[in-house]
Amino acid sequence: VHICGGASISHSLLQWGVRVAGNAIIRGSALLEHSGADDHAAIHDSLIGPNTSVAKGEITASLVGPFVGFHHQSLLISSFWPAGKGNVAYGAMVGSNHTSRAPDQECWPGEGTFFGLGCAVRFPADFSESPYLTVAIGTTTLPQKLRFPFSLITVPAEPLGGNDDAVPRAYNELIPAWGLEHNAYGLVRTELKLGKRDRARRHRFDYKVLRPSIMRQVRDARDRLKAVAATKAVYLEGDIDGLGKNFLREEVRLAAIAHYDRALLRYGLRILLNEAEGRLEIPGSAEVGHELCEELIPGTDFAARMHRLIEVERANAELVQRSKAQDDHRGERIIPGYADAHVPAAEDPVVRSAWDRVARTEARIRALGL
């Protein structure tokens, strides 16, 4: 444990490897293994998980899980975030006692939640069944329970046409599965950076994003999107359970179903490959893999499914590279000399990691004689 730089600590517990510096103030809190506080951070009545670093901002009456990035002047109060692995950007206000009555409301972020620049989250809010949710820059969310993994909550960018009267003006737009399609690079990067930043020795974490607990939520979300009673141009929570105080366009619903299906197929095919290699570790997962493949690619034999897995992994690597290349092209158009100071997408370590997975998958399938 390292305490320095004018830090003030009282009635608190600091586990192995904790560092508190830069005039940070810790009151009535527990900082777990290799977490820390710096740059005038204020932590009151909270528990901070392993490998989480807090700087500049305020955390009060919260349980914050591992690997949360909190490096800016932001606010997090009354939040139950055990899964962590997310980020709180500058100016985010996760804590709105908007009732002006008793301060008895709370927020449950899900794993990997990203609270964007200047967003405001009104309480109560339950995002626990929406892992890897992104709340876009400047978005103000209403009290709600949201149940769609890898989603984006954003201020509507386009008008609703003749459906404006059907949607309350304070509602945001929900784009389910947005992260699977438009942030594929970020998901690969998450797995890589968590492994590199993990300094804990007494806690164990699974860095995989596509794992059983999350894929169950993906499947449930996909099924709810498919089970609409009638096709509409715009859907609200009365039409699809779990939309929260947001609206969903029909074209976005169809795209989200396709993105969820692709993730489920990739997961199912990976299970079949692990089964063939004798590497299954989770009881019952083989049945899930076979069930998903029978649903999504019925009538195919094992060899065909393994060749399909290569196609799916290759398509994902292309998606990862394309998402990074889009950032490169935008930067080059706007910032002089951008290309001279940045590694091109094809050489980016995260992109190369995605292509390495393709090569490993091909080698594993060849080893099976296919």
VOGU-3710 file (C-alpha; in Angstrom, 3 decimals, decimal comma):
1> vhicggasis> 0,000/0,000/0,000  1,314/3,432/-0,962  -0,170/6,610/0,600  1,404/9,925/-0,383  0,893/13,375/-1,839  -1,421/14,861/0,770  -3,972/12,048/0,680  -6,516/12,001/3,517  -7,885/8,640/4,659  -10,186/7,836/7,572
11> hsllqwgvrv> -12,332/4,893/8,706  -11,306/2,944/5,607  -9,714/-0,330/4,544  -7,003/-0,546/1,891  -6,046/-3,943/0,476  -2,790/-5,098/-1,099  -1,228/-2,825/-3,684  -3,590/0,132/-3,232  -2,176/3,575/-4,042  -3,761/6,813/-2,781
21> agnaiirgsa> -2,109/10,094/-3,777  -2,695/13,585/-5,142  -4,809/14,966/-2,279  -7,415/12,252/-2,715  -9,955/11,954/0,124  -11,158/8,517/1,286  -13,880/8,323/3,956  -15,577/5,199/5,271  -14,617/3,114/2,227  -12,835/-0,054/1,157
31> llehsgaddh> -10,338/-0,075/-1,714  -9,649/-3,602/-2,892  -6,510/-5,099/-4,371  -4,510/-2,797/-6,674  -7,221/-0,129/-6,883  -6,377/3,509/-6,265  -7,292/7,179/-6,030  -5,470/10,275/-7,233  -5,863/13,921/-8,386  -8,327/15,118/-5,728
41> aaihdsligp> -10,643/12,126/-6,066  -13,310/11,910/-3,347  -14,566/8,466/-2,283  -17,138/8,271/0,497  -18,969/5,241/1,908  -18,056/3,074/-1,069  -16,316/-0,123/-2,075  -13,882/0,080/-4,998  -13,063/-3,156/-6,804  -9,649/-4,491/-7,853
51> ntsvakgeit> -7,765/-2,686/-10,653  -10,168/0,289/-10,572  -8,540/3,714/-10,523  -10,425/6,844/-9,470  -9,124/10,334/-10,268  -10,576/13,850/-10,010  -14,224/12,808/-9,616  -16,555/11,795/-6,788  -17,897/8,379/-5,825  -20,378/8,183/-2,944
61> aslvgpfvgf> -22,421/5,311/-1,495  -21,518/2,952/-4,338  -20,146/-0,502/-5,003  -17,831/-0,248/-7,997  -16,469/-3,449/-9,523  -13,098/-4,200/-11,133  -11,435/-2,421/-14,062  -13,620/0,704/-14,053  -11,998/3,746/-15,657  -12,859/6,872/-13,663
71> hhqsllissf> -10,232/9,411/-14,606  -12,158/12,658/-15,014  -14,310/15,151/-13,149  -17,462/13,042/-12,931  -20,061/11,874/-10,439  -21,142/8,385/-9,393  -23,499/7,997/-6,450  -25,755/5,244/-5,139  -24,645/2,818/-7,819  -24,422/-0,975/-7,576
81> wpagkgnvay> -21,889/-1,975/-10,246  -20,341/-5,292/-9,152  -19,339/-6,460/-12,641  -17,406/-3,261/-13,414  -15,202/-3,235/-16,547  -16,761/0,053/-17,670  -15,918/3,721/-17,956  -17,191/7,040/-16,625  -16,253/9,873/-18,984  -15,734/13,545/-18,192
91> gamvgsnhts> -18,829/15,344/-16,941  -20,951/12,212/-16,600  -23,547/12,612/-13,848  -24,629/9,166/-12,712  -26,706/10,209/-9,763  -29,784/12,339/-10,086  -32,041/12,677/-7,050  -34,621/14,170/-9,359  -37,594/13,533/-7,071  -36,390/16,248/-4,640
101> rapdqecwpg> -37,628/13,933/-1,908  -35,760/11,221/0,008  -32,327/10,276/-1,409  -33,365/6,635/-1,684  -32,957/5,921/-5,416  -30,124/4,051/-7,114  -28,513/2,862/-10,352  -27,445/-0,670/-11,370  -25,004/-0,427/-14,303  -24,202/-3,646/-16,141
111> egtffglgca> -20,799/-5,028/-17,007  -18,826/-2,843/-19,393  -21,209/0,131/-19,261  -19,743/3,257/-20,854  -21,156/6,536/-19,544  -20,275/9,097/-22,224  -19,169/12,706/-21,973  -21,672/14,913/-20,171  -24,442/12,340/-19,908  -26,961/12,493/-17,050
121> vrfpadfses> -28,574/9,341/-15,674  -31,781/9,830/-13,733  -32,564/7,408/-10,931  -33,781/4,760/-10,467  -32,050/2,999/-13,338  -31,419/-0,710/-13,887  -28,971/-1,512/-16,697  -27,750/-4,761/-15,133  -29,223/-6,835/-18,000  -27,623/-4,570/-20,609
131> pyltvaigtt> -23,910/-5,437/-20,473  -21,614/-3,274/-22,602  -24,209/-0,526/-22,869  -23,064/2,868/-24,180  -24,802/6,058/-23,062  -23,898/8,578/-25,755  -22,416/12,041/-25,283  -24,819/14,559/-23,765  -27,682/12,093/-23,362  -30,091/12,426/-20,440
141> tlpqklrfpf> -31,795/9,147/-19,576  -35,136/8,806/-17,812  -35,762/6,380/-14,908  -35,972/2,947/-16,502  -35,108/-0,751/-16,660  -33,251/-1,625/-19,862  -32,638/-5,212/-21,028  -30,659/-5,134/-24,289  -26,934/-6,040/-24,294  -24,374/-4,090/-26,358
151> slitvpaepl> -26,864/-1,266/-26,913  -26,499/2,450/-27,529  -28,758/5,052/-25,910  -28,554/8,277/-27,865  -30,397/11,473/-28,672  -32,353/10,894/-31,928  -30,264/11,953/-34,909  -33,105/11,761/-37,433  -36,782/12,767/-37,264  -39,448/10,136/-36,794
161> ggnddavpra> -41,537/11,341/-39,685  -45,219/10,823/-39,040  -44,573/9,053/-35,737  -43,427/12,071/-33,718  -46,669/12,266/-31,753  -46,393/8,610/-30,675  -43,090/9,079/-28,845  -42,707/11,268/-25,737  -40,298/14,129/-26,376  -38,001/13,148/-23,479
171> ynelipawgl> -37,424/9,636/-24,864  -34,069/8,686/-26,355  -33,385/6,350/-29,250  -32,224/2,811/-28,469  -30,003/0,885/-30,869  -29,715/-2,717/-29,593  -26,582/-4,712/-30,524  -24,864/-1,469/-31,582  -21,636/-2,528/-29,889  -21,475/-5,841/-31,743
181> ehnayglvrt> -21,610/-4,114/-35,123  -20,124/-0,649/-34,645  -17,763/-1,191/-31,729  -16,259/-4,583/-32,578  -12,805/-3,023/-32,237  -13,642/-1,827/-28,735  -14,789/-5,274/-27,614  -11,553/-6,927/-28,752  -9,558/-4,122/-27,159  -11,443/-4,623/-23,887
191> elklgkrdra> -10,380/-8,256/-23,628  -6,757/-7,370/-24,380  -6,461/-4,396/-22,038  -8,084/-6,139/-19,069  -5,518/-8,923/-19,272  -2,663/-6,430/-19,426  -3,969/-4,234/-16,595  -4,813/-7,015/-14,164  -2,384/-6,765/-11,247  -4,580/-8,601/-8,743
201> rrhrfdykvl> -3,307/-11,892/-7,346  -6,111/-12,737/-4,934  -9,038/-12,132/-7,275  -9,774/-13,955/-10,532  -11,559/-12,499/-13,552  -12,855/-13,760/-16,878  -11,832/-11,295/-19,579  -14,009/-12,869/-22,292  -16,883/-10,703/-23,474  -18,842/-13,453/-25,256
211> rpsimrqvrd> -19,313/-15,915/-22,415  -22,304/-17,939/-21,151  -23,909/-15,437/-18,765  -23,842/-12,636/-21,339  -24,888/-14,829/-24,257  -27,983/-15,900/-22,325  -28,933/-12,237/-22,098  -28,194/-11,771/-25,804  -30,453/-14,671/-26,713  -33,265/-13,414/-24,504
221> ardrlkavaa> -32,992/-9,918/-26,013  -33,026/-11,340/-29,542  -36,134/-13,404/-28,781  -37,981/-10,380/-27,411  -37,142/-8,388/-30,541  -38,495/-11,177/-32,743  -41,690/-11,653/-30,736  -43,426/-8,387/-31,640  -47,192/-8,792/-31,946  -47,409/-6,492/-34,970
231> tkavylegdi> -44,891/-4,685/-37,161  -44,648/-0,946/-36,502  -42,467/1,911/-37,684  -41,590/2,748/-34,077  -41,793/0,626/-30,909  -42,093/1,568/-27,232  -41,785/-0,523/-24,084  -45,434/-1,524/-24,314  -44,567/-3,242/-27,606  -41,231/-4,828/-26,584
241> dglgknflre> -40,383/-5,574/-22,974  -37,092/-4,100/-21,788  -36,920/-1,028/-24,052  -37,081/1,282/-21,050  -37,909/4,929/-21,663  -36,646/4,798/-25,239  -38,015/4,145/-28,700  -36,883/1,649/-31,337  -37,212/1,994/-35,097  -38,328/-1,001/-37,174
251> evrlaaiahy> -35,216/-1,002/-39,363  -33,055/-0,927/-36,226  -35,005/-3,859/-34,753  -34,349/-5,997/-37,824  -30,665/-5,086/-37,879  -30,316/-5,851/-34,168  -31,827/-9,318/-34,639  -29,250/-10,025/-37,355  -26,359/-8,784/-35,193  -27,500/-10,817/-32,186
261> drallryglr> -27,918/-13,903/-34,396  -24,389/-13,530/-35,717  -22,969/-13,298/-32,185  -24,993/-16,323/-31,050  -23,868/-18,365/-34,047  -20,236/-17,472/-33,446  -20,591/-18,479/-29,814  -22,345/-21,759/-30,658  -19,752/-22,717/-33,248  -16,929/-22,016/-30,818
271> illneaegrl> -18,564/-24,381/-28,334  -18,722/-27,136/-30,954  -15,043/-26,683/-31,727  -14,151/-26,837/-28,036  -16,276/-29,962/-27,681  -14,484/-31,666/-30,575  -11,148/-30,872/-28,927  -12,309/-32,095/-25,521  -11,916/-28,637/-24,012  -15,417/-27,991/-22,689
281> eipgsaevgh> -15,292/-26,701/-19,120  -18,903/-25,636/-18,463  -21,460/-28,430/-17,929  -24,357/-28,187/-20,374  -22,616/-25,821/-22,759  -22,418/-28,480/-25,505  -26,202/-28,712/-25,575  -26,418/-24,950/-25,918  -23,944/-24,951/-28,801  -25,805/-27,670/-30,701
291> elceelipgt> -29,129/-25,946/-30,046  -27,910/-22,615/-31,402  -26,416/-24,193/-34,509  -29,560/-26,205/-35,214  -31,576/-23,028/-34,947  -29,337/-20,736/-36,994  -27,759/-23,115/-39,564  -30,007/-26,202/-39,585  -29,206/-29,253/-41,667  -25,425/-28,782/-41,697
301> dfaarmhrli> -22,862/-31,359/-40,608  -19,889/-30,743/-38,331  -17,416/-30,095/-41,148  -19,696/-27,504/-42,736  -20,164/-25,847/-39,380  -16,443/-25,601/-38,779  -15,922/-23,999/-42,174  -18,723/-21,613/-41,274  -16,887/-20,771/-38,053  -13,857/-19,721/-40,078
311> everanaelv> -16,100/-17,500/-42,192  -17,684/-15,962/-39,100  -14,330/-15,301/-37,420  -12,969/-13,794/-40,614  -16,032/-11,553/-40,954  -15,564/-10,398/-37,368  -11,892/-9,581/-37,963  -12,887/-7,577/-41,032  -15,447/-5,747/-38,902  -12,813/-4,941/-36,283
321> qrskaqddhr> -10,420/-3,616/-38,943  -13,138/-1,655/-40,708  -14,223/0,090/-37,498  -10,628/1,175/-36,844  -10,105/2,196/-40,479  -13,155/4,463/-40,276  -11,521/6,323/-37,385  -8,314/6,598/-39,408  -10,084/8,021/-42,454  -11,976/10,549/-40,347
331> geriipgyad> -8,834/11,632/-38,538  -6,945/12,087/-41,803  -9,722/14,269/-43,203  -9,785/16,517/-40,157  -6,333/16,586/-38,510  -3,209/17,517/-40,547  -0,483/14,902/-40,202  -2,822/12,396/-38,548  -1,595/9,473/-40,644  2,038/10,245/-39,762
341> ahvpaaedpv> 1,323/9,938/-36,033  -0,977/6,897/-35,995  -0,531/3,243/-36,806  -2,720/2,270/-39,810  -5,635/-0,049/-39,094  -4,020/-3,097/-40,688  -1,028/-2,802/-38,330  -2,966/-1,912/-35,187  -2,302/-4,424/-32,346  -6,023/-4,897/-31,653
351> vrsawdrvar> -6,778/-5,543/-35,329  -3,853/-7,942/-35,587  -5,146/-9,762/-32,521  -8,476/-10,292/-34,291  -6,721/-11,730/-37,336  -4,536/-13,898/-35,079  -7,736/-15,452/-33,727  -8,754/-16,304/-37,282  -5,389/-18,006/-37,874  -5,618/-19,953/-34,604
361> teariralgl> -9,152/-21,083/-35,423  -8,066/-22,269/-38,862  -5,160/-24,187/-37,333  -7,384/-25,842/-34,721  -9,857/-26,952/-37,378  -7,069/-28,328/-39,602  -5,823/-30,304/-36,625  -9,194/-32,045/-36,549  -8,589/-33,219/-40,122  -11,146/-30,883/-41,694
//
